[in-house]
Structures are given as structure tokens and as C-alpha cells.
Amino acid sequence: MKILVATKLTQGARSSDYNYCVPGELVWVQEPCDRGRRNPDGGCGCGRGFAGVASHRATTTAEVVEVDFTRAEMIVAMRTSLADGGWPQDWAAGVVDDNLAIASVFPAGTVIERRLEQFQARAA
């Protein structure tokens, strides 16, 4: 199945890029704060970022990759990450389903970026 993971590929293509994630770690899309919602390209950056499940850091680029994980395995990983980050663990299935839904739109190998709830290919 296809999922989204952190990547350094195409970093720097935009002046507002940042990457503090571990390359290849599972990422999720957090709801942006008010500041990030008003200006996704502003200083906060949460309106354009993907959050790393393992590092609890963020990046502006994610890559669509094919993996042998099951949805259930991803939910366990997400539940653990959410607990570590102080987020509600009952979000895990929804967060995983969001990741899978976004990844399903793009071919494997595509690097994507985010602007709030919009996702677009940067490169394949």
C-alpha cells in the first residue's frame, strides 16, 4: 500500500521549506494553528508541514512510497506516536486513513507539498 513518509527530496525548492524529520519516517497532517491557517507560508509553518511520527518534528515535503505495512500496523505506530506526543490515541485510525487517502492520489515516488488541506505534487 502507498503511504506518506518524510523526505529531503526537493527541499529548498521553496524559500519557506524546512525539514527536521528523519528521512523515511511515517508522517501525518496536523490541524494548523490559527496563525498557520491565516498564512501557511508564514513563520509558524504548520499549515504547510507534515509531522513526523517518530521524531515528532516536521517537514514541508513528503514522499509517496509503497510499503508492506498493514493498516493495523500503521495504527499501532500512530497510536504510540500520539501517546508520546500527548495527543488523543483515539485519533490513530483517522490519522492513518488520512495518510492513506492522500497517498492514494499520487504515484509512488512522488514528492508532495501541502498548503492547508490542499496537497500537490512537487516532483516524481
C-alpha positions as CSV (number, residue, x, y, z in Angstrom):
1,M,0.0,0.0,0.0
2,K,1.1,3.6,-0.5
3,I,1.9,5.9,2.5
4,L,3.5,9.2,3.1
5,V,6.9,9.5,4.6
6,A,9.3,12.3,5.3
7,T,11.8,13.2,2.6
8,K,14.6,15.6,1.9
9,L,14.0,15.4,-1.8
10,T,13.2,18.8,-3.4
11,Q,14.0,20.6,-0.1
12,G,14.9,24.2,-0.9
13,A,12.7,24.5,-3.9
14,R,10.7,27.0,-1.9
15,S,12.3,29.6,0.4
16,S,9.8,28.5,3.1
17,D,11.0,24.9,3.1
18,Y,12.1,23.2,6.3
19,N,13.0,19.6,7.2
20,Y,13.6,18.4,10.8
21,C,12.2,14.9,10.3
22,V,14.1,11.6,9.9
23,P,14.0,10.7,6.2
24,G,11.6,7.8,5.6
25,E,9.6,8.2,8.8
26,L,5.9,8.0,8.6
27,V,4.2,11.4,8.6
28,W,0.8,12.8,9.5
29,V,-1.1,16.0,8.8
30,Q,-1.8,18.0,11.9
31,E,-4.5,20.7,12.1
32,P,-2.8,24.1,11.7
33,C,-2.9,26.7,14.4
34,D,-4.8,30.0,13.7
35,R,-1.5,31.7,12.7
36,G,-0.7,28.8,10.3
37,R,-4.2,28.8,8.9
38,R,-4.1,32.5,8.2
39,N,-0.7,32.3,6.5
40,P,0.5,28.9,5.6
41,D,3.8,30.4,4.2
42,G,4.4,32.4,7.4
43,G,6.8,31.9,10.2
44,C,4.8,29.1,12.0
45,G,4.8,26.7,9.1
46,C,2.3,24.3,10.5
47,G,-0.1,25.0,7.6
48,R,2.4,23.6,5.1
49,G,4.1,20.9,7.1
50,F,3.9,17.2,7.8
51,A,4.6,15.9,11.3
52,G,7.0,13.0,11.8
53,V,5.6,10.1,13.8
54,A,9.0,9.0,15.2
55,S,10.9,12.3,15.6
56,H,7.9,14.5,16.5
57,R,9.5,17.1,14.2
58,A,8.2,18.5,10.9
59,T,9.0,18.8,7.2
60,T,7.4,20.6,4.2
61,T,8.0,17.6,1.9
62,A,6.6,14.1,2.0
63,E,7.1,11.2,-0.5
64,V,4.6,8.6,-1.5
65,V,6.1,5.2,-1.1
66,E,5.0,1.6,-1.4
67,V,5.3,-0.4,1.8
68,D,4.4,-3.9,3.1
69,F,2.8,-2.5,6.3
70,T,-0.8,-3.2,7.1
71,R,-3.3,-0.6,8.1
72,A,-3.4,-2.2,11.5
73,E,0.4,-1.9,11.9
74,M,0.3,1.7,11.0
75,I,-2.5,2.4,13.5
76,V,-0.3,0.8,16.3
77,A,2.6,3.0,15.3
78,M,0.4,6.1,15.1
79,R,-1.3,5.3,18.5
80,T,2.2,5.1,20.1
81,S,3.3,8.3,18.5
82,L,0.1,10.2,19.5
83,A,0.5,8.9,23.1
84,D,4.2,10.0,23.2
85,G,3.2,13.5,21.9
86,G,0.3,13.9,24.3
87,W,-2.4,13.7,21.6
88,P,-5.5,11.6,21.9
89,Q,-4.8,8.0,21.0
90,D,-8.2,7.5,19.6
91,W,-7.2,9.7,16.6
92,A,-4.9,7.0,15.3
93,A,-7.2,5.3,12.8
94,G,-8.4,8.6,11.4
95,V,-4.9,9.9,11.0
96,V,-3.8,6.7,9.3
97,D,-6.8,6.8,7.0
98,D,-6.0,10.4,6.1
99,N,-2.4,9.4,5.3
100,L,-3.6,6.5,3.1
101,A,-6.2,8.7,1.3
102,I,-3.7,11.4,0.4
103,A,-1.1,8.9,-0.7
104,S,-3.6,7.1,-2.9
105,V,-4.0,10.1,-5.2
106,F,-0.3,10.1,-6.3
107,P,2.0,7.6,-7.9
108,A,4.7,6.0,-5.7
109,G,7.9,8.2,-5.8
110,T,6.0,11.5,-5.9
111,V,7.2,14.2,-3.6
112,I,4.3,16.3,-2.4
113,E,3.8,19.5,-0.6
114,R,0.9,20.9,1.4
115,R,-1.0,24.2,1.7
116,L,-3.6,23.7,4.5
117,E,-5.9,20.9,3.1
118,Q,-4.5,21.0,-0.4
119,F,-1.8,18.6,-1.5
120,Q,0.1,18.8,-4.8
121,A,2.9,17.0,-6.5
122,R,6.3,18.7,-6.4
123,A,8.2,16.0,-8.3
124,A,8.0,12.4,-9.3
